[in-house]
Amino acid sequence: MRLRIFTEPQNGASYDQQLAVARLTEELGFDAFFRSDHYLRIGDGDPMPGPTDAWVTLGGLARETRAIRLGTLVSPVTFRFPGPLAISVAEVDAMSGGRVELGLGTGWYDDEHLAYGIPYPPLRQRFEMLEEQLEIVTGLWTTPVGERFSYEGRHYRLSNSPALPKPMQRPRPPIILGGYGSRRTPTLAARFASEFNVPFPPLDVYREMVQRVRDACSEISRDSATLRTTVALTVCCGRNEAELERRAAAIGRSITDLRANALAGRPDEVVDRLAAYREAGAETAYLQLLDIDDLDQLRLLAAEVLPKVALL
């Protein structure tokens, strides 16, 4: 089982803070550094220094790291047009030497759309936009050099596009889809995704979602083994109860809640919890690090969780 570090910079993190986590993530041997794609703090608290743009940030990190994978969980289709998005991701892929992954979703946080003047259509329309964006982004990336790409959809129209630049990864960077949708989400994942991710699920719900996406693969005769199944979970790990209480307080959560709904406890407890998700189908876990300045927790996870989980 692989472990990736996942951050929420909209809750208050500068580029330099994210860079510090990304560099340490790489140094300690984690598989990837991922970040959310939001423009507004979620929940109460100090919003300073304000949001950073996900793909601008990843472009910077692409030049300041060497080995870790980089990506989003997930970029909303409401934030960007699919043509410019394909260009941005392809460029960051080249800047990183082929280490980028694109998580794409419908978006859900209406307040950030209002705060920054971004249109926020109804969910049904956002799902239509997601499907069209997936067709366009993958079409632009996989159109042979020298040929043109056109597309006529309900929400987007491309005419005679040169479909450039191409990403470094061929045939394209991995695309991550996920969520709790019972029908459309697994269907889109089976058609377009390299990875299906479920964020913060109870264990029984996770098993159900893995089975749904496997069934969706079967319906289109895709080998489900070609679609990675992954999970995102909040992490709060301490060497002892006092350290654990301090870390829980820093992120505004109770130990009881975290132990029930997240990866929380001493390192062996975290390993056991990850093992349960591995048994349920998770090939990779994204560890949501809510206190971005707590680099000591990152070192603890690398020393006492990562080596054991690698054997699962």
C-alpha positions as CSV (number, residue, x, y, z in Angstrom):
1,M,0.0,0.0,0.0
2,R,1.3,3.4,-0.9
3,L,0.9,6.6,1.1
4,R,0.4,10.1,-0.3
5,I,0.3,13.4,1.6
6,F,-2.8,15.5,1.0
7,T,-3.1,19.1,2.2
8,E,-5.9,21.7,2.4
9,P,-4.1,25.1,1.7
10,Q,-7.3,27.1,1.4
11,N,-7.5,26.8,5.2
12,G,-4.4,29.0,5.5
13,A,-1.1,28.2,3.8
14,S,1.3,30.2,1.7
15,Y,3.3,28.7,-1.2
16,D,6.4,28.5,1.1
17,Q,4.5,26.4,3.7
18,Q,3.3,24.1,0.9
19,L,6.8,23.9,-0.5
20,A,8.2,22.9,3.0
21,V,5.7,20.0,3.2
22,A,6.3,18.9,-0.4
23,R,10.1,18.8,0.0
24,L,9.8,16.9,3.3
25,T,7.2,14.5,1.7
26,E,9.8,13.7,-1.0
27,E,12.7,13.5,1.5
28,L,10.9,11.0,3.7
29,G,9.8,8.7,0.9
30,F,6.1,9.3,0.5
31,D,4.7,8.6,-2.9
32,A,3.1,12.0,-3.7
33,F,2.1,15.5,-2.5
34,F,-1.4,16.4,-3.4
35,R,-3.5,19.5,-2.5
36,S,-7.1,20.5,-2.7
37,D,-8.3,23.0,-5.3
38,H,-10.4,25.6,-3.3
39,Y,-10.5,29.4,-3.2
40,L,-12.1,29.8,0.3
41,R,-11.4,28.5,3.8
42,I,-13.8,25.8,4.7
43,G,-15.3,26.4,8.2
44,D,-14.3,28.8,10.9
45,G,-10.8,30.1,11.6
46,D,-8.2,32.6,10.4
47,P,-8.2,32.7,6.6
48,M,-4.8,34.3,6.3
49,P,-2.8,34.4,4.1
50,G,-5.7,33.6,1.7
51,P,-6.0,31.0,-1.0
52,T,-3.4,29.9,-3.5
53,D,-4.2,28.6,-7.0
54,A,-3.7,24.9,-7.2
55,W,-2.2,24.7,-10.7
56,V,0.0,27.8,-10.2
57,T,1.3,26.2,-7.0
58,L,1.9,22.8,-8.6
59,G,3.8,24.5,-11.4
60,G,6.2,25.9,-8.8
61,L,6.5,22.6,-6.9
62,A,7.2,20.8,-10.2
63,R,10.4,22.8,-10.4
64,E,11.4,22.5,-6.8
65,T,10.9,18.7,-6.3
66,R,12.4,15.8,-8.2
67,A,10.6,12.5,-7.5
68,I,7.2,12.8,-5.9
69,R,4.0,12.7,-7.8
70,L,2.0,15.9,-7.8
71,G,-1.7,16.5,-8.2
72,T,-5.2,17.7,-7.1
73,L,-8.0,16.2,-5.1
74,V,-9.9,17.6,-6.9
75,S,-10.1,20.4,-9.4
76,P,-13.7,21.5,-9.9
77,V,-15.0,21.8,-13.5
78,T,-16.5,25.2,-12.6
79,F,-13.1,26.8,-12.1
80,R,-11.5,26.3,-15.6
81,F,-12.4,25.8,-19.2
82,P,-11.3,22.4,-20.4
83,G,-9.0,23.6,-23.2
84,P,-6.9,25.9,-21.0
85,L,-7.0,23.2,-18.2
86,A,-5.5,20.7,-20.6
87,I,-2.8,23.2,-21.5
88,S,-2.0,24.0,-17.9
89,V,-1.8,20.4,-16.8
90,A,0.3,19.4,-19.8
91,E,2.7,22.3,-19.0
92,V,3.0,21.4,-15.4
93,D,3.6,17.7,-16.4
94,A,6.5,18.9,-18.6
95,M,7.8,21.1,-15.8
96,S,7.8,18.1,-13.4
97,G,9.4,15.6,-15.8
98,G,6.1,13.7,-16.1
99,R,4.9,13.5,-12.5
100,V,1.5,15.1,-12.6
101,E,-2.0,13.7,-12.0
102,L,-5.3,15.4,-12.5
103,G,-8.1,14.9,-10.1
104,L,-11.3,16.3,-11.6
105,G,-14.8,16.7,-10.1
106,T,-18.1,18.6,-10.2
107,G,-17.3,21.0,-7.4
108,W,-19.5,21.4,-4.3
109,Y,-18.6,24.5,-2.3
110,D,-21.0,27.2,-3.5
111,D,-19.7,29.9,-1.0
112,E,-16.3,30.0,-2.8
113,H,-18.0,30.5,-6.1
114,L,-20.0,33.4,-4.7
115,A,-16.9,34.9,-3.0
116,Y,-14.8,35.0,-6.3
117,G,-17.5,35.5,-8.9
118,I,-17.4,31.9,-10.4
119,P,-20.7,30.6,-11.9
120,Y,-22.2,27.7,-10.0
121,P,-24.8,25.8,-12.0
122,P,-27.0,23.0,-10.6
123,L,-25.5,19.6,-9.9
124,R,-27.0,17.9,-13.0
125,Q,-25.4,20.5,-15.2
126,R,-22.0,20.2,-13.4
127,F,-22.1,16.5,-14.1
128,E,-22.7,17.2,-17.8
129,M,-19.8,19.6,-17.7
130,L,-17.6,17.0,-16.0
131,E,-18.3,14.4,-18.7
132,E,-17.6,16.9,-21.5
133,Q,-14.4,18.2,-19.8
134,L,-13.2,14.6,-19.5
135,E,-13.9,14.0,-23.2
136,I,-12.1,17.2,-24.2
137,V,-9.1,17.0,-22.0
138,T,-8.4,13.4,-22.9
139,G,-9.1,14.1,-26.5
140,L,-6.7,17.1,-26.7
141,W,-3.9,15.0,-25.0
142,T,-4.3,11.9,-27.1
143,T,-4.8,13.5,-30.6
144,P,-1.7,12.7,-32.6
145,V,0.7,15.5,-33.2
146,G,-0.1,17.2,-36.5
147,E,-3.8,16.3,-36.3
148,R,-6.6,18.5,-35.2
149,F,-9.3,18.1,-32.5
150,S,-12.9,19.3,-32.6
151,Y,-15.7,18.8,-30.2
152,E,-19.4,19.7,-30.2
153,G,-21.1,19.4,-26.8
154,R,-23.9,21.0,-24.9
155,H,-21.5,23.2,-22.8
156,Y,-18.3,23.4,-24.8
157,R,-17.4,23.7,-28.4
158,L,-13.8,23.3,-29.8
159,S,-13.1,23.8,-33.5
160,N,-10.0,22.7,-35.4
161,S,-7.8,22.8,-32.2
162,P,-4.1,21.9,-32.8
163,A,-4.4,20.0,-29.5
164,L,-1.1,21.3,-28.1
165,P,1.0,21.1,-26.0
166,K,1.2,17.4,-25.3
167,P,1.9,16.2,-21.8
168,M,5.2,14.4,-21.1
169,Q,3.4,11.3,-19.9
170,R,2.0,9.1,-22.7
171,P,-0.7,8.6,-23.6
172,R,-1.7,11.1,-20.9
173,P,-1.3,11.9,-17.2
174,P,-3.4,9.8,-14.9
175,I,-6.9,11.1,-14.2
176,I,-8.5,10.7,-10.8
177,L,-12.3,10.6,-10.3
178,G,-14.2,9.8,-7.2
179,G,-16.9,10.5,-4.7
180,Y,-20.1,8.9,-3.5
181,G,-22.3,8.9,-6.6
182,S,-24.1,5.6,-7.0
183,R,-24.3,5.6,-10.8
184,R,-22.7,8.5,-12.8
185,T,-19.5,8.7,-10.8
186,P,-18.5,5.0,-11.1
187,T,-19.5,5.1,-14.8
188,L,-17.4,8.1,-15.6
189,A,-14.5,6.6,-13.6
190,A,-14.7,3.3,-15.6
191,R,-14.7,5.3,-18.9
192,F,-12.0,7.9,-18.2
193,A,-10.1,7.4,-15.0
194,S,-6.8,5.8,-14.0
195,E,-7.9,6.0,-10.3
196,F,-11.1,6.0,-8.3
197,N,-10.9,7.8,-5.0
198,V,-13.4,7.9,-2.1
199,P,-12.9,10.7,0.4
200,F,-13.2,10.1,4.1
201,P,-15.6,7.1,3.9
202,P,-16.6,4.7,6.7
203,L,-15.1,1.3,6.0
204,D,-18.4,-0.4,4.9
205,V,-19.2,2.5,2.6
206,Y,-15.8,2.2,1.0
207,R,-16.3,-1.5,0.3
208,E,-19.6,-0.7,-1.4
209,M,-18.1,2.1,-3.6
210,V,-15.2,-0.1,-4.7
211,Q,-17.6,-2.8,-5.7
212,R,-19.7,-0.2,-7.6
213,V,-16.8,1.0,-9.7
214,R,-15.7,-2.6,-10.4
215,D,-19.2,-3.4,-11.6
216,A,-19.1,-0.3,-13.8
217,C,-15.9,-1.5,-15.3
218,S,-17.4,-4.9,-16.0
219,E,-20.3,-3.2,-17.8
220,I,-18.0,-1.8,-20.4
221,S,-15.7,-4.8,-20.5
222,R,-12.8,-3.0,-18.8
223,D,-10.5,-5.0,-16.6
224,S,-11.1,-3.5,-13.1
225,A,-7.5,-4.3,-12.2
226,T,-6.5,-1.4,-14.5
227,L,-8.4,1.1,-12.3
228,R,-6.7,1.9,-9.0
229,T,-8.9,2.2,-6.0
230,T,-7.8,4.6,-3.4
231,V,-9.0,6.4,-0.2
232,A,-8.5,9.8,1.4
233,L,-8.5,9.9,5.2
234,T,-7.7,12.6,7.8
235,V,-4.6,11.6,9.9
236,C,-3.9,12.5,13.5
237,C,-1.0,10.4,14.9
238,G,0.9,10.8,18.1
239,R,3.6,8.9,20.0
240,N,1.4,9.0,23.2
241,E,-2.0,10.3,24.3
242,A,-0.7,13.7,25.3
243,E,0.8,14.3,21.8
244,L,-2.4,12.9,20.2
245,E,-4.6,15.3,22.2
246,R,-2.4,18.2,21.3
247,R,-2.6,17.4,17.6
248,A,-6.4,16.9,17.7
249,A,-6.9,20.2,19.5
250,A,-4.7,22.0,16.8
251,I,-7.2,20.9,14.1
252,G,-10.3,21.5,16.2
253,R,-11.3,17.8,16.4
254,S,-11.9,15.4,19.3
255,I,-9.9,12.3,19.8
256,T,-13.1,10.2,20.0
257,D,-14.4,11.6,16.7
258,L,-11.0,11.1,15.0
259,R,-10.6,7.5,16.2
260,A,-14.1,6.7,14.9
261,N,-13.9,8.5,11.5
262,A,-10.2,9.0,10.6
263,L,-6.7,7.6,11.0
264,A,-6.1,8.5,14.6
265,G,-4.0,7.1,17.5
266,R,-0.6,5.8,18.0
267,P,1.4,4.6,15.0
268,D,0.3,1.0,15.4
269,E,-3.4,2.1,15.5
270,V,-2.9,4.0,12.3
271,V,-1.3,1.0,10.6
272,D,-4.1,-1.3,11.7
273,R,-6.7,1.1,10.4
274,L,-4.9,1.4,7.1
275,A,-4.7,-2.4,6.9
276,A,-8.5,-2.6,7.1
277,Y,-8.9,-0.2,4.2
278,R,-6.3,-2.1,2.2
279,E,-8.3,-5.3,2.8
280,A,-11.4,-3.4,1.5
281,G,-9.6,-2.6,-1.7
282,A,-7.5,0.6,-1.2
283,E,-4.2,0.4,-3.0
284,T,-3.2,3.9,-2.0
285,A,-4.2,6.1,0.9
286,Y,-4.1,9.9,0.9
287,L,-3.3,11.2,4.4
288,Q,-5.0,14.5,4.9
289,L,-2.6,16.6,6.9
290,L,-4.8,19.4,8.3
291,D,-2.0,21.1,10.4
292,I,0.3,22.0,7.5
293,D,3.0,23.3,9.8
294,D,3.2,20.1,11.9
295,L,6.2,18.6,10.1
296,D,7.1,16.5,13.1
297,Q,3.9,14.5,12.5
298,L,5.0,13.9,9.0
299,R,8.4,12.6,10.3
300,L,6.6,10.3,12.7
301,L,4.4,8.8,10.0
302,A,7.4,8.2,7.8
303,A,9.4,6.5,10.6
304,E,6.7,4.4,12.2
305,V,3.8,4.0,9.7
306,L,5.2,4.1,6.2
307,P,7.6,1.1,6.4
308,K,4.8,-1.1,7.8
309,V,2.1,0.0,5.4
310,A,4.5,-0.6,2.5
311,L,4.3,-4.4,3.3
312,L,0.5,-4.5,3.1
